[in-house]
Amino acid sequence: MKNFTSVHDVKDTVKLIRDAIKLKKDPWAHSALGKNKTLGLIFLNPSLRTRLSSQKAAQLLGMNAIVMNMDKEGWALEWTDGAVMNTNKTEHIKDAAMVLSTYCDIIGIRCFPTLTDREADYSEHVLKQLIKYSTVPVVSLESATLHPLQSLADGMSIFEKWNKPQKPKVVLSWAPHIKALPQAVANSFSEWMQQLDVDFTITHPKGYELAPAFTKGINIDYEQEKALRGADFVYVKNWSAYEPYGQTPAVEKDWLLSEQKMKATNSAYIMHCLPVRRNVELPDELLDGARSLIPLQAENRLFAATAVLKNMLENIKEIKPHHLQHA
């Protein structure tokens, strides 16, 4: 793959998941692949799993990793073409991307939404501007609308735990939170589940519908208890409303999952991407219970990143060096 921004950049989703699971069994098997290659990681927003897993994945492949917290350490970037830069923006992404492409063989970027301007957020302007001006592959470390590395790890976790002939029922269940959160994880999980052989349902209160582009044809149930019946995997996640954008409409019923509610499932596994606000989004009893896949999901973030970087490095090696293209 050239870039990794969504499931649509992946030629074969199942193969990529299986490749990641294979890498997990022998993490250092390709430690020479990234020799003399550099991964540049640009963070405009906070991170724990994404940052550390990407750095460690680079190490597993023999790459050097450079990390820059652009919001704290870098110049303020201008993302708009043709801008008259007479405000607080110091460097244009056109120039920054040129430098990054010179120093790095692959660039990763993490850029959250504003949750105030839906058109701007869903245009993925920041991510697309970096891709536009970069001359090397770009990996999304979570964008305004999607988090593909998380979804790849989620797919791995489901594959590792499911060994029955029938397809599993997977439920994405909205959860309470104290503030408005992005829709990226929910959007992305929905995209990836549509590429896999699963029975997929999303359940949330009315008013928390996701963007139609990510949920077309998917079963949406406003009754959590009904949606949970017979579930094999329950992915718990909060998100803010798509319309009115970024808002948190009042919710009447109790949407906090519990052991009692889980009795309606098929002894379902519990999933969450982390970070999680304990006893707000999920109770301790489920987070720490025997059916929790949350530690596995976090572990798999490392091998999801490794699989993506490996694929990119193999693609880079197939491309003839620029100075030899016309030889």
C-alpha positions as CSV (number, residue, x, y, z in Angstrom):
1,M,0.0,0.0,0.0
2,K,1.2,3.6,-0.7
3,N,-0.7,5.3,2.2
4,F,-2.7,3.9,5.1
5,T,-5.7,6.1,6.0
6,S,-8.6,3.7,5.9
7,V,-9.7,0.2,5.1
8,H,-10.0,1.2,1.5
9,D,-6.2,1.5,1.2
10,V,-6.0,-2.2,1.9
11,K,-6.2,-4.6,-1.0
12,D,-7.1,-7.7,1.1
13,T,-8.3,-6.9,4.6
14,V,-8.4,-10.5,5.8
15,K,-4.8,-11.1,4.5
16,L,-3.5,-8.0,6.3
17,I,-5.2,-9.2,9.6
18,R,-3.6,-12.7,9.2
19,D,-0.2,-11.1,8.3
20,A,-0.4,-9.2,11.6
21,I,-1.3,-12.3,13.6
22,K,1.7,-14.1,11.9
23,L,4.0,-11.3,12.8
24,K,2.9,-11.6,16.4
25,K,4.2,-15.1,16.5
26,D,7.7,-14.0,15.4
27,P,8.0,-10.3,16.0
28,W,11.7,-9.9,14.9
29,A,11.4,-12.1,11.8
30,H,11.8,-9.0,9.5
31,S,14.2,-7.0,11.6
32,A,16.4,-6.3,8.6
33,L,13.6,-5.0,6.3
34,G,13.8,-1.4,7.6
35,K,17.5,-1.1,7.8
36,N,18.6,2.5,7.1
37,K,15.0,3.6,6.9
38,T,13.3,6.2,9.1
39,L,9.8,6.5,10.4
40,G,8.7,10.1,11.2
41,L,5.8,10.4,13.7
42,I,4.1,13.7,13.9
43,F,1.6,14.2,16.7
44,L,-0.8,17.1,16.8
45,N,-2.7,15.5,19.7
46,P,-2.0,13.3,22.7
47,S,-1.3,9.6,22.4
48,L,-0.1,6.6,24.4
49,R,-0.8,3.3,22.5
50,T,-0.4,4.8,19.0
51,R,2.9,6.5,19.8
52,L,4.5,3.6,21.6
53,S,3.2,0.9,19.3
54,S,4.4,2.8,16.2
55,Q,7.8,3.4,17.7
56,K,8.2,-0.3,18.8
57,A,6.9,-1.5,15.4
58,A,9.6,0.5,13.7
59,Q,12.2,-1.1,16.0
60,L,10.9,-4.6,15.2
61,L,11.4,-3.9,11.5
62,G,14.9,-2.4,12.0
63,M,13.8,1.2,11.4
64,N,14.8,4.4,13.2
65,A,11.9,6.3,14.6
66,I,11.8,10.1,15.1
67,V,8.9,11.5,17.1
68,M,7.8,15.2,17.1
69,N,4.9,16.5,19.2
70,M,4.2,19.3,16.8
71,D,1.6,21.0,19.1
72,K,4.3,21.5,21.7
73,E,7.7,21.4,20.0
74,G,7.2,22.4,16.4
75,W,6.3,25.6,14.5
76,A,2.7,26.5,14.1
77,L,1.6,25.1,10.8
78,E,-0.4,26.7,8.1
79,W,-2.6,24.1,6.2
80,T,-4.3,26.3,3.7
81,D,-2.9,26.7,0.2
82,G,-2.4,30.3,-0.9
83,A,-2.6,31.7,2.6
84,V,-1.1,35.0,3.4
85,M,0.9,34.0,6.5
86,N,0.7,37.2,8.5
87,T,-0.9,35.6,11.6
88,N,0.5,33.2,14.2
89,K,1.2,30.4,11.6
90,T,5.0,30.1,11.1
91,E,5.5,27.3,8.6
92,H,3.4,26.0,5.7
93,I,2.7,22.3,5.4
94,K,4.1,22.4,1.8
95,D,7.5,23.3,3.2
96,A,7.2,21.1,6.3
97,A,6.2,18.1,4.2
98,M,9.1,18.6,1.9
99,V,11.5,18.5,4.9
100,L,9.8,15.5,6.5
101,S,10.0,13.6,3.2
102,T,13.7,14.4,2.9
103,Y,14.4,13.0,6.4
104,C,11.9,10.2,6.6
105,D,10.9,7.2,4.5
106,I,7.4,6.9,6.0
107,I,5.5,9.6,7.8
108,G,2.8,9.0,10.4
109,I,0.4,11.8,11.6
110,R,-2.2,12.1,14.3
111,C,-4.7,14.9,13.8
112,F,-8.0,15.0,15.8
113,P,-11.1,16.8,14.6
114,T,-12.3,20.2,15.9
115,L,-15.8,18.9,16.6
116,T,-17.0,22.4,15.6
117,D,-16.8,22.4,11.8
118,R,-18.2,19.2,10.4
119,E,-17.4,20.1,6.8
120,A,-13.8,20.8,7.6
121,D,-13.3,17.8,9.8
122,Y,-14.9,15.3,7.3
123,S,-12.9,16.7,4.4
124,E,-9.8,15.4,6.2
125,H,-8.0,18.6,5.1
126,V,-5.0,18.2,7.4
127,L,-4.3,14.6,6.5
128,K,-4.9,15.2,2.8
129,Q,-2.6,18.2,2.7
130,L,0.2,16.2,4.2
131,I,-0.3,13.4,1.7
132,K,-0.5,16.0,-1.1
133,Y,2.9,17.5,-0.4
134,S,4.7,14.4,1.0
135,T,6.8,12.3,-1.4
136,V,6.8,9.3,0.9
137,P,4.0,7.1,2.2
138,V,1.8,8.4,5.0
139,V,0.2,6.5,7.8
140,S,-2.8,7.8,9.7
141,L,-2.2,7.5,13.5
142,E,-5.9,8.6,13.8
143,S,-7.4,11.4,11.8
144,A,-10.5,13.6,12.1
145,T,-12.8,10.8,11.0
146,L,-11.0,7.4,11.2
147,H,-8.6,5.3,13.2
148,P,-7.5,2.5,10.9
149,L,-4.6,1.2,13.1
150,Q,-7.0,0.7,16.0
151,S,-9.5,-1.1,13.7
152,L,-6.8,-3.4,12.4
153,A,-5.9,-4.4,15.9
154,D,-9.6,-4.9,16.7
155,G,-10.0,-7.2,13.7
156,M,-7.0,-9.2,14.9
157,S,-8.5,-9.6,18.3
158,I,-11.8,-10.9,16.9
159,F,-9.9,-13.3,14.6
160,E,-7.8,-14.7,17.4
161,K,-10.8,-15.4,19.6
162,W,-13.3,-16.7,17.2
163,N,-12.9,-20.4,16.1
164,K,-16.5,-21.4,15.4
165,P,-17.8,-22.1,11.9
166,Q,-20.7,-19.6,12.0
167,K,-20.0,-15.9,11.7
168,P,-19.9,-14.0,15.0
169,K,-22.4,-11.3,16.0
170,V,-20.5,-8.1,16.7
171,V,-22.2,-5.2,18.4
172,L,-20.8,-1.6,18.6
173,S,-22.5,-0.1,21.6
174,W,-22.5,3.6,22.5
175,A,-21.4,4.4,26.0
176,P,-21.8,7.5,28.3
177,H,-19.0,10.0,28.7
178,I,-18.4,13.3,30.4
179,K,-17.5,15.2,27.3
180,A,-17.9,15.2,23.5
181,L,-15.6,12.7,21.8
182,P,-14.7,12.2,18.1
183,Q,-16.5,9.7,15.9
184,A,-13.3,8.3,14.4
185,V,-13.0,4.9,16.3
186,A,-16.7,4.2,15.7
187,N,-16.6,5.2,12.0
188,S,-13.5,3.1,11.4
189,F,-14.7,0.0,13.3
190,S,-17.9,0.2,11.2
191,E,-15.8,0.3,8.0
192,W,-13.7,-2.6,8.9
193,M,-16.5,-4.8,10.1
194,Q,-18.2,-4.3,6.8
195,Q,-15.2,-5.9,5.1
196,L,-15.3,-9.0,7.3
197,D,-17.7,-11.9,7.5
198,V,-19.5,-10.9,10.7
199,D,-23.1,-10.1,11.7
200,F,-22.7,-6.4,12.7
201,T,-25.0,-4.2,14.6
202,I,-24.6,-0.7,16.0
203,T,-26.7,0.4,19.0
204,H,-26.9,3.9,20.3
205,P,-29.4,6.4,21.7
206,K,-31.4,8.4,19.1
207,G,-29.5,11.6,18.2
208,Y,-26.1,9.8,18.1
209,E,-26.3,8.5,14.5
210,L,-22.9,8.3,12.8
211,A,-22.2,9.7,9.3
212,P,-24.3,7.8,6.8
213,A,-21.2,7.2,4.7
214,F,-20.0,4.8,7.3
215,T,-23.2,3.1,8.3
216,K,-25.1,2.5,5.0
217,G,-26.7,-0.9,5.1
218,I,-25.8,-1.6,8.7
219,N,-28.4,-2.7,11.2
220,I,-28.9,0.2,13.7
221,D,-30.8,-0.5,16.9
222,Y,-31.9,2.1,19.4
223,E,-32.7,-0.5,22.0
224,Q,-29.4,-1.6,23.6
225,E,-30.9,-4.7,25.4
226,K,-32.3,-5.9,22.1
227,A,-29.1,-5.3,20.2
228,L,-27.1,-7.3,22.8
229,R,-29.1,-10.5,22.4
230,G,-26.9,-13.3,21.2
231,A,-23.8,-11.0,20.7
232,D,-20.4,-12.7,20.7
233,F,-18.4,-9.4,20.8
234,V,-19.5,-6.1,22.3
235,Y,-17.4,-3.1,21.4
236,V,-18.1,-0.3,23.8
237,K,-17.3,3.3,22.7
238,N,-18.5,6.8,23.2
239,W,-18.9,9.3,20.4
240,S,-20.5,12.7,19.9
241,A,-23.4,13.4,17.5
242,Y,-22.8,13.8,13.8
243,E,-25.9,16.0,13.7
244,P,-25.9,18.4,15.5
245,Y,-22.2,18.0,15.0
246,G,-20.0,17.5,18.0
247,Q,-22.9,17.9,20.4
248,T,-24.0,15.5,23.2
249,P,-27.8,15.3,23.2
250,A,-29.5,14.3,26.4
251,V,-29.9,10.5,26.9
252,E,-32.8,9.2,28.9
253,K,-32.0,5.5,29.5
254,D,-29.0,4.1,31.2
255,W,-26.5,3.1,28.5
256,L,-23.7,1.9,30.9
257,L,-23.1,-1.7,30.2
258,S,-23.3,-4.1,33.2
259,E,-23.0,-7.8,34.0
260,Q,-26.8,-7.9,34.1
261,K,-27.1,-6.5,30.6
262,M,-24.4,-8.9,29.4
263,K,-26.6,-11.9,30.3
264,A,-28.5,-11.3,27.1
265,T,-25.3,-12.0,25.1
266,N,-23.7,-15.2,24.1
267,S,-21.1,-14.8,26.9
268,A,-19.7,-12.0,24.7
269,Y,-16.2,-10.6,24.8
270,I,-15.9,-7.0,25.9
271,M,-13.9,-4.6,23.7
272,H,-12.8,-1.0,24.1
273,C,-10.0,0.9,22.4
274,L,-8.6,2.8,25.5
275,P,-8.2,5.2,27.1
276,V,-11.4,4.4,29.1
277,R,-13.0,6.3,32.0
278,R,-13.7,3.6,34.4
279,N,-17.2,3.4,35.8
280,V,-18.3,6.0,33.4
281,E,-17.9,4.2,30.1
282,L,-17.4,0.7,31.5
283,P,-17.6,-0.7,35.0
284,D,-14.6,-2.3,36.6
285,E,-16.3,-5.6,36.7
286,L,-16.4,-5.8,32.9
287,L,-13.1,-4.1,32.2
288,D,-11.2,-6.5,34.5
289,G,-13.4,-9.5,33.9
290,A,-12.4,-12.8,32.2
291,R,-14.3,-11.8,29.0
292,S,-12.4,-8.6,28.5
293,L,-10.4,-8.4,25.3
294,I,-9.1,-4.9,26.1
295,P,-5.6,-6.0,27.0
296,L,-5.4,-8.1,23.8
297,Q,-6.6,-5.1,21.7
298,A,-3.8,-3.0,23.3
299,E,-1.2,-5.7,22.6
300,N,-2.4,-6.0,19.1
301,R,-1.9,-2.4,18.4
302,L,1.9,-3.2,18.2
303,F,1.4,-5.9,15.5
304,A,-1.1,-3.9,13.6
305,A,1.4,-1.1,13.2
306,T,4.1,-3.6,12.4
307,A,2.0,-5.2,9.6
308,V,1.2,-1.9,8.0
309,L,4.8,-0.6,8.1
310,K,6.1,-3.9,6.8
311,N,3.7,-3.7,3.9
312,M,4.8,-0.2,3.1
313,L,8.5,-1.0,3.3
314,E,8.0,-3.9,0.9
315,N,6.3,-1.5,-1.5
316,I,9.1,1.0,-1.1
317,K,11.7,-1.7,-2.0
318,E,9.7,-2.5,-5.2
319,I,9.9,1.1,-6.4
320,K,13.0,1.9,-8.4
321,P,15.1,4.7,-6.8
322,H,14.4,8.1,-8.4
323,H,18.0,8.5,-9.7
324,L,17.7,5.1,-11.5
325,Q,14.2,5.5,-13.0
326,H,15.6,6.9,-16.3
327,A,18.8,5.0,-16.4
